[in-house]
Amino acid sequence: MLGRKGQLEGSVAGGMAGLYEEVLTEKGQVQNPSFLDYGFSQLPSKSGHPTSIEVETNDPEGPFGAKESGEGTPASPAPAIVNALYDAIGVRV
């Protein structure tokens, strides 16, 4: 169970990462040597972290009734961010 929960919450955090990412450049060259240096440590703490809710289903097309777990969740942060901006400034981006 922990694996699915981590996959779901991790993929949501990945969808939000653009808000916290910092790509350093100098004369057109990226100065961040690896993905570990992009500023992801600034993602919300556990207290502000999204909560996943598992819904048990059975997919007759999947192996042993299984279906995807975290592939769809990165699509959810973008609309939430856009709506939060609209709520804050009253303009659709």
ChimeraX attribute file (.defattr): number of C-alpha atoms within 10 A of each C-alpha:
attribute: neighborCount
match mode: 1-to-1
recipient: residues
	/A:1	6
	/A:2	7
	/A:3	8
	/A:4	14
	/A:5	16
	/A:6	13
	/A:7	16
	/A:8	23
	/A:9	18
	/A:10	17
	/A:11	21
	/A:12	24
	/A:13	19
	/A:14	16
	/A:15	16
	/A:16	21
	/A:17	19
	/A:18	14
	/A:19	13
	/A:20	14
	/A:21	16
	/A:22	13
	/A:23	12
	/A:24	13
	/A:25	10
	/A:26	7
	/A:27	6
	/A:28	7
	/A:29	8
	/A:30	11
	/A:31	13
	/A:32	14
	/A:33	9
	/A:34	8
	/A:35	10
	/A:36	9
	/A:37	14
	/A:38	18
	/A:39	16
	/A:40	18
	/A:41	12
	/A:42	11
	/A:43	17
	/A:44	14
	/A:45	9
	/A:46	8
	/A:47	7
	/A:48	8
	/A:49	13
	/A:50	14
	/A:51	12
	/A:52	13
	/A:53	8
	/A:54	11
	/A:55	6
	/A:56	7
	/A:57	9
	/A:58	12
	/A:59	12
	/A:60	10
	/A:61	9
	/A:62	10
	/A:63	9
	/A:64	9
	/A:65	10
	/A:66	13
	/A:67	13
	/A:68	9
	/A:69	14
	/A:70	16
	/A:71	11
	/A:72	11
	/A:73	17
	/A:74	17
	/A:75	13
	/A:76	13
	/A:77	17
	/A:78	14
	/A:79	10
	/A:80	12
	/A:81	13
	/A:82	14
	/A:83	16
	/A:84	13
	/A:85	14
	/A:86	13
	/A:87	11
	/A:88	9
	/A:89	10
	/A:90	10
	/A:91	10
	/A:92	10
	/A:93	8
